[in-house]
Amino acid sequence: MRARLGGVYLTRRCALLAVAPAPVVAWLPGGPAWAVALAWLAGVAALVRADLARAPGQAEVPLERTLPVKLSIGVANAVTLTVRNSSARQAALTLRETPPASFAGERVTGRLTLPPRAEETVTLRFTPPERGRFEFGPVAVRSAGPLGVAGRQWDAAGTGGEAARVYPDITAVHAYALLARKGKLHEIGVRAARYAGTGTEFESLREYLDGDDYRDIDWKATARRGAPVVRRFEAERSQTVMLAIDAGRLMTPRVGGVSKLDRSINAALLLAYLATRSGDNVGLLVFGRDIQTFLPPRKGHRQFLAVLEALYAVEGRVEEPDYGGALRYLTARVRRRSLVVLFTELVGTEPSRRLLAVLGGMSTRHLPLVIAQRNREVERLASAEPESETDVYRSAVAAGLLHDKAAAVRALAARGSLVLDVEPERLSVAAVNRYLEVKARGRL
């Protein structure tokens, strides 16, 4: 416990020293007791002054915070604090970061001991639960004296009110790009798909994996590396992918601390990166009761950045999505046959019936891919052994929800749509694999 006095703080050691003579003073008569107490406290005050004199102050300990230009939702983002001891004395420092209240992560550093003229960088990691604009508060600094009875404290200059923008999970895009360059996408579950009728334009080399066609082995590269190496081929380019995201009420619940909407946005961002990198035209439609965002399909990295900025601003709303209005809007503006990747939730017979009616009519022009997320809690309730009448009711409701969802999946597949119903944590990888499969099979 530390007592605060303006820019000075007193430690527990100081408090213990101040009350240490109390038992002795209690046995002395009144006058001598007061004399001993005052003399003792004067000695403690002298120790405090000596300790403060040797604790470097704010002017001698400059600090700089570095925030990522774009923070990613749902992952630990690195925030670095660089502190320098410009004094001729050793500095014993403790730093306390002030991220937005909803961010998870350790806020206080351990004790930092900096020799004179030394510098140290500390990395703290914070996980934002939602997208949007936030502010970091000031970084609090404590500089302890060498005796450990007192120290100085202040807020680092220039660190208060610093803006932070939280985007969809950009780290997943960076990780994908890195693994793609290394030919190691299988490490995150992305499957290399090559089927009859695919393109034959050479793209790159990578190490041989189980299941690769022996005809794709590059024997010269294999001889140079001393290990099997295969050639990668590009599928046909310049196809069109429309990312359609339902931002209605069924997408607002959180799963594992992240909403279904944000998981869908993360997957859509990764798909946008992969599709633009593959030379495809990529567009975006976000809707609830009304159209929130529409980006016509275009190629290139600029389009990916446009999708990123558009997804940053998406807001979930507690309203019923208008599937008919949204998909008719898309069909009227996108004439070329496209892969329409619809991120939504198949819950309830009426919403599913409305979706079926719309997708059945558009499947003659476009190829719909409907992606939903499984709900482990509903699955657990449906299979749990009931112990009370309430449990029986809950189990029956959960089983009914699962039955309706399975019926909707079957009906969508029967009418020409592709359907994925996957674990929320696997959403991005499953969407990428299905996109690669569609391209490899030449479905567009």
ZADOPA-924894 format. One record per residue (C-alpha): x, y, z. Coordinates in steps of 0.05 Angstrom, whole numbers, padded with zeros to 5 digits, always signed. Layout:
<rs>
XYZ;...
</rs>
This chain:
<rs>
+00000+00000+00000;+00027+00069-00018;+00005+00137+00006;+00002+00192-00047;+00023+00263-00035;+00017+00302-00100;+00075+00280-00144;+00106+00241-00086;+00086+00173-00058;+00105+00139+00007;+00114+00064+00010;+00091+00012+00060;+00163+00010+00086;+00157+00083+00103;+00091+00071+00140;+00122+00014+00180;+00182+00056+00198;+00137+00113+00221;+00098+00068+00271;+00157+00024+00292;+00170+00061+00359;+00097+00060+00380;+00105+00002+00431;+00164+00037+00464;+00130+00105+00465;+00069+00074+00498;+00109+00056+00560;+00141+00124+00568;+00109+00182+00607;+00074+00236+00567;+00131+00287+00556;+00187+00238+00539;+00139+00198+00495;+00124+00259+00452;+00197+00277+00448;+00216+00206+00424;+00159+00205+00374;+00176+00272+00344;+00250+00255+00339;+00234+00189+00306;+00187+00221+00256;+00238+00274+00240;+00287+00218+00225;+00237+00184+00179;+00223+00251+00144;+00298+00258+00133;+00300+00189+00101;+00242+00208+00056;+00277+00272+00034;+00341+00234+00020;+00304+00181-00019;+00267+00232-00061;+00332+00269-00075;+00361+00207-00107;+00298+00186-00146;+00302+00212-00218;+00244+00259-00235;+00199+00269-00295;+00248+00313-00333;+00302+00259-00327;+00258+00201-00349;+00227+00214-00417;+00177+00162-00442;+00148+00147-00511;+00090+00102-00527;+00083+00069-00596;+00014+00043-00616;+00001+00002-00679;-00027+00044-00735;-00085-00006-00739;-00102-00051-00680;-00136-00118-00694;-00199-00141-00659;-00197-00203-00617;-00122-00212-00617;-00065-00187-00572;-00037-00123-00601;+00033-00101-00581;+00039-00032-00549;+00111-00011-00535;+00135+00037-00481;+00206+00064-00490;+00234+00096-00427;+00302+00128-00418;+00341+00146-00355;+00379+00209-00374;+00402+00222-00302;+00469+00204-00271;+00434+00160-00220;+00403+00091-00224;+00328+00092-00236;+00279+00042-00207;+00215+00050-00247;+00145+00021-00251;+00100+00038-00310;+00024+00033-00313;-00011+00036-00380;-00083+00062-00387;-00116+00027-00446;-00191+00033-00459;-00230+00000-00404;-00256-00057-00447;-00187-00079-00471;-00160-00142-00439;-00086-00145-00419;-00035-00133-00364;-00031-00059-00349;+00027-00054-00301;+00100-00071-00316;+00147-00103-00267;+00203-00063-00234;+00250-00035-00286;+00321-00019-00263;+00357+00028-00310;+00430+00046-00301;+00449+00119-00315;+00439+00140-00388;+00406+00074-00404;+00343+00060-00445;+00293+00002-00444;+00233-00017-00485;+00175-00055-00454;+00120-00089-00494;+00050-00096-00466;-00006-00132-00504;-00079-00113-00505;-00139-00148-00537;-00197-00104-00561;-00265-00138-00560;-00296-00093-00614;-00279-00049-00673;-00280+00026-00672;-00242+00087-00648;-00216+00087-00576;-00169+00129-00534;-00111+00109-00490;-00102+00147-00425;-00035+00173-00399;+00021+00126-00379;+00034+00132-00304;+00107+00129-00282;+00134+00116-00213;+00207+00128-00196;+00228+00096-00130;+00284+00121-00086;+00341+00073-00069;+00319+00066+00004;+00250+00043-00016;+00212+00091+00029;+00188+00143-00022;+00188+00161-00095;+00161+00207-00149;+00101+00195-00194;+00074+00230-00255;+00036+00220-00321;+00083+00216-00380;+00078+00277-00424;+00042+00268-00491;+00011+00200-00475;-00059+00221-00454;-00117+00218-00503;-00078+00181-00556;-00126+00154-00610;-00128+00080-00628;-00168+00051-00685;-00189-00022-00680;-00199-00057-00747;-00218-00128-00767;-00163-00179-00754;-00107-00153-00798;-00057-00198-00763;-00090-00258-00796;-00079-00227-00864;-00006-00215-00848;+00002-00286-00823;-00031-00314-00886;+00014-00272-00931;+00077-00296-00894;+00057-00370-00896;+00038-00363-00969;+00108-00337-00986;+00138-00395-00948;+00091-00446-00980;+00067-00468-00911;-00007-00451-00913;-00022-00522-00891;+00002-00502-00822;-00063-00462-00811;-00107-00513-00846;-00110-00483-00916;-00112-00539-00967;-00078-00535-01034;-00133-00552-01084;-00118-00573-01155;-00171-00608-01198;-00180-00627-01269;-00193-00567-01313;-00154-00517-01271;-00107-00465-01299;-00037-00483-01317;-00002-00416-01307;+00059-00426-01262;+00057-00387-01197;+00112-00410-01149;+00150-00468-01118;+00138-00499-01050;+00157-00561-01011;+00122-00627-01029;+00063-00647-00984;+00026-00713-00978;-00028-00716-01032;+00009-00672-01083;+00009-00698-01154;+00077-00728-01173;+00069-00695-01241;+00077-00627-01207;+00146-00642-01179;+00200-00595-01205;+00259-00642-01211;+00311-00588-01222;+00290-00550-01159;+00286-00616-01122;+00358-00632-01141;+00381-00562-01119;+00347-00565-01051;+00357-00639-01037;+00283-00647-01020;+00220-00655-01062;+00193-00589-01089;+00129-00580-01129;+00104-00526-01176;+00042-00486-01157;-00007-00465-01211;-00056-00409-01212;-00129-00420-01224;-00165-00378-01276;-00161-00304-01259;-00209-00246-01263;-00269-00279-01231;-00317-00239-01187;-00328-00249-01113;-00382-00211-01075;-00377-00211-00999;-00446-00202-00969;-00449-00193-00893;-00513-00196-00852;-00506-00144-00796;-00574-00159-00765;-00593-00182-00696;-00574-00256-00703;-00501-00235-00716;-00493-00194-00652;-00484-00250-00600;-00413-00261-00576;-00377-00328-00581;-00312-00333-00544;-00311-00258-00531;-00320-00238-00604;-00388-00227-00638;-00410-00271-00696;-00411-00208-00738;-00338-00192-00723;-00317-00264-00737;-00352-00259-00804;-00318-00192-00818;-00250-00223-00802;-00264-00280-00850;-00289-00232-00904;-00226-00190-00898;-00181-00251-00907;-00222-00272-00967;-00217-00202-00996;-00142-00204-00989;-00135-00273-01021;-00184-00257-01078;-00151-00190-01096;-00083-00223-01092;-00109-00277-01140;-00131-00225-01191;-00205-00230-01177;-00254-00173-01174;-00279-00165-01103;-00340-00127-01080;-00375-00117-01013;-00447-00112-00989;-00465-00101-00916;-00538-00100-00898;-00589-00105-00842;-00659-00078-00851;-00627-00029-00901;-00563-00028-00942;-00505-00003-00899;-00448-00008-00948;-00438-00027-01021;-00372-00030-01058;-00375-00049-01132;-00327-00106-01150;-00258-00084-01170;-00187-00113-01173;-00123-00097-01137;-00094-00077-01070;-00131-00011-01070;-00196-00049-01070;-00172-00091-01012;-00156-00027-00973;-00225+00000-00991;-00257-00064-00964;-00215-00058-00900;-00238+00013-00888;-00311-00004-00902;-00309-00064-00855;-00278-00020-00800;-00342+00021-00799;-00394-00036-00799;-00443-00035-00741;-00487-00092-00718;-00559-00073-00707;-00615-00108-00669;-00662-00113-00729;-00686-00166-00778;-00644-00170-00841;-00679-00157-00907;-00650-00214-00949;-00695-00200-01007;-00680-00126-01012;-00605-00136-01002;-00595-00191-01052;-00640-00159-01104;-00598-00096-01095;-00535-00137-01107;-00563-00173-01168;-00585-00108-01201;-00514-00079-01194;-00471-00140-01207;-00488-00170-01275;-00429-00215-01284;-00434-00285-01254;-00403-00283-01185;-00388-00323-01124;-00434-00290-01072;-00406-00306-01003;-00462-00292-00954;-00443-00290-00880;-00507-00299-00840;-00541-00343-00787;-00591-00398-00802;-00635-00394-00740;-00711-00400-00741;-00757-00424-00796;-00782-00356-00819;-00714-00323-00832;-00690-00387-00866;-00752-00389-00909;-00741-00317-00931;-00668-00332-00948;-00688-00394-00987;-00737-00356-01029;-00685-00304-01050;-00626-00350-01062;-00668-00398-01102;-00681-00343-01153;-00609-00317-01157;-00573-00383-01164;-00586-00384-01239;-00541-00323-01248;-00494-00327-01188;-00463-00382-01144;-00485-00370-01072;-00441-00393-01015;-00477-00387-00948;-00432-00388-00887;-00461-00397-00817;-00429-00410-00749;-00445-00468-00704;-00469-00455-00633;-00435-00503-00585;-00480-00483-00527;-00543-00501-00566;-00511-00566-00587;-00492-00581-00515;-00563-00567-00490;-00593-00611-00544;-00550-00671-00524;-00548-00661-00449;-00583-00710-00402;-00642-00671-00371;-00647-00670-00295;-00709-00628-00288;-00771-00604-00326;-00734-00540-00343;-00677-00581-00372;-00726-00621-00414;-00755-00556-00442;-00687-00527-00457;-00664-00590-00491;-00727-00592-00534;-00718-00520-00555;-00645-00531-00572;-00661-00594-00611;-00714-00556-00650;-00665-00501-00668;-00614-00552-00693;-00668-00589-00732;-00691-00524-00766;-00619-00506-00783;-00604-00574-00813;-00668-00570-00855;-00648-00501-00880;-00578-00526-00898;-00608-00584-00938;-00658-00539-00973;-00604-00489-00993;-00559-00544-01020;-00618-00574-01059;-00630-00507-01093;-00558-00498-01117;-00526-00461-01060;-00461-00481-01026;-00467-00482-00951;-00417-00481-00894;-00437-00489-00821;-00372-00487-00782;-00341-00475-00714;-00333-00400-00703;-00257-00407-00693;-00251-00443-00760;-00292-00394-00799;-00236-00358-00836;-00198-00420-00856;-00262-00457-00877;-00283-00398-00920;-00215-00394-00954;-00214-00469-00968;-00283-00467-01000;-00264-00406-01042;-00202-00442-01067;-00243-00504-01082;-00293-00464-01123;-00238-00432-01163;-00201-00498-01173;-00264-00533-01197;-00280-00477-01245;-00350-00468-01215;-00352-00396-01240;
</rs>
